[in-house]
Amino acid sequence: MKLLSNEQIGNLITNYTIKGGEVIWLKDGGLTSGDFLLYDPADKLKFFVIKEVFVNAWSSLQSVRGYNKIPKKYIKIINNL
């Protein structure tokens, strides 16, 4: 798990979609852009979960966790959209 800024998250999402990946926006964030899932329908790219992490009353970062295979709980979320 890595903690990234909004700018870094934006670059990750942009690069991921350029490579053919899809983005699911799960919920709005308080101080950041929110929670996301990044997945590849062709299953060639890693799967990423991005969540907002509270730092203090004035700032938040976003945690990024990558998986080689999509965990079952996220497969259900993707299939229900």
Secondary structure, DSSP 8 states (H G I E B T S, - for coil): -EEE-HHHHHHHHHHHHHTT-EEEEEE--SSSS-EEEEE-TTS-S-EEEEEEEEEETTEEEEEEEEESS--HHHHHHHHT-
